[in-house]
Amino acid sequence: MNAIKRRQFLSQISLAAVGAAITGKVSAAQNAPAWPTYNLKNRPTMRIRTELKLVYNRYKTEVEMWRSLGKF
């Protein structure tokens, strides 16, 4: 990741954090994907790597395993 993209990404992360603190919604950051309120049905999670990406049911297999064991 070059310096310009890194600064843009860090700015996006900062705006997301500030937006979450002020409004309760991370999606306030420019170019951030809409991030719905967390729920147990589809577990929307924001993956932060070199970009922000919304992922649903990130640990679906693991959750199903724990449920089958009666632990979750």
C-alpha positions as CSV (number, residue, x, y, z in Angstrom):
1,M,0.0,0.0,0.0
2,N,1.5,3.3,-1.0
3,A,1.7,6.4,1.2
4,I,-1.3,8.1,-0.4
5,K,-3.6,5.1,-0.1
6,R,-2.4,4.5,3.4
7,R,-3.3,8.1,4.4
8,Q,-6.7,7.8,2.7
9,F,-7.4,4.5,4.5
10,L,-6.3,5.8,7.9
11,S,-8.5,8.9,7.3
12,Q,-11.4,6.6,6.5
13,I,-10.8,4.6,9.7
14,S,-10.6,7.8,11.8
15,L,-13.8,9.2,10.3
16,A,-15.5,5.9,11.0
17,A,-14.4,5.9,14.6
18,V,-15.5,9.5,15.1
19,G,-18.8,8.9,13.3
20,A,-19.5,5.9,15.5
21,A,-18.7,7.9,18.6
22,I,-21.0,10.8,17.6
23,T,-23.8,9.1,15.8
24,G,-23.5,5.4,16.7
25,K,-23.1,4.6,13.0
26,V,-19.7,3.8,11.4
27,S,-21.1,4.5,7.9
28,A,-20.6,8.2,8.5
29,A,-17.1,7.8,7.0
30,Q,-16.8,8.7,3.4
31,N,-16.8,5.7,1.1
32,A,-17.4,3.3,4.0
33,P,-19.9,0.5,3.3
34,A,-23.2,0.8,5.1
35,W,-22.9,-1.1,8.3
36,P,-26.2,-2.2,9.8
37,T,-26.7,-2.5,13.5
38,Y,-25.4,-5.8,14.8
39,N,-27.9,-8.6,15.2
40,L,-27.8,-12.3,15.9
41,K,-29.5,-13.2,12.6
42,N,-26.8,-12.3,10.1
43,R,-24.1,-10.7,12.4
44,P,-22.9,-7.8,10.2
45,T,-19.2,-7.3,10.9
46,M,-16.8,-4.7,9.5
47,R,-13.5,-6.3,8.3
48,I,-10.7,-3.8,8.4
49,R,-7.7,-4.7,6.3
50,T,-6.4,-2.5,3.5
51,E,-10.1,-1.5,3.0
52,L,-13.3,-1.6,4.9
53,K,-15.5,-4.5,3.9
54,L,-18.9,-5.6,5.4
55,V,-19.0,-9.3,6.1
56,Y,-22.1,-11.2,7.2
57,N,-21.9,-14.3,9.4
58,R,-18.1,-14.2,9.5
59,Y,-17.8,-17.1,11.9
60,K,-21.0,-19.0,10.8
61,T,-19.4,-22.5,10.9
62,E,-17.9,-21.9,14.3
63,V,-21.2,-20.5,15.7
64,E,-23.1,-23.5,14.3
65,M,-20.6,-25.8,15.9
66,W,-21.0,-24.2,19.3
67,R,-24.8,-24.2,19.0
68,S,-24.7,-27.9,18.2
69,L,-22.8,-28.5,21.4
70,G,-25.4,-26.4,23.4
71,K,-22.8,-23.8,24.3
72,F,-24.1,-20.9,22.4
